[in-house]
Amino acid sequence: MDKKERALAAVAALKALYPDALCSLDFESPFQLLVATRLSAQCTDARVNLVTPVLFGKYPDAAAMAQADVADVESIIHACGFFRQKAKDIVATAGILVSEYGGAVPDTIEVLTTLPGVGRKTANLIVGDVYGKPAVVADTHLIRISNRLGLVETKDPYKVELQLRELLPPEESNNYCHRNVLHGRAVCDARKPRCEICALSGFCRYCEHTKG
């Protein structure tokens, strides 16, 4: 089985296992997803979801956030860690969206990554979840599982993204990434993967190696 065949097998197995591939961040608009994703850097989605109801209750859109006092945003998002830089980025991004894009969130990775604090992982999530474009969100779960499966041999997020774009069907790539997050949390744990119950074990290089 080559990499392409292994990737297709993984897509099918995870699709059967997790038919509802939903983003685990709570949001009601593209702007809110952009902010929530920025907050999720080095923080759990569960914690972000505890913070954002208060944040979005006060600053629901780019226009409101652009007028926010950074210190107030800091106090609201404090629990998410790195709150000073995140607050600065969020307010600055809101200002740019209002002044340059009429308050709308851009729909390309190239433009999104020019916004303060927005990297390719966040940009891919936005273009995939909001605009329905092919996307590869190279987060820690996708990187780990892709390496274990033998689809990639690098932990560099950008290289993982590019290599998986060559292997995954474009129409499946975004949901596949969400399913990797679910599988990484439930089965393919970073420290102790549960290979004995894993639906991918039949074609996983890591499982082959541990069994051998």
Secondary structure, DSSP 8 states (H G I E B T S, - for coil): --HHHHHHHHHHHHHHH-S----SS--SSHHHHHHHHHHTTTS-HHHHHHHHHHHHHH--SHHHHHTS-HHHHHHHHGGGSSHHHHHHHHHHHHHHHHHHHTT---SSHHHHTTSTT--HHHHHHHHHHTT--------HHHHHHHHHHTS-S---HHHHHHHHHHHS-HHHHHHHHHHHHHHHHHTS-SSS--GGG-TTGGG-HHHHHHH-
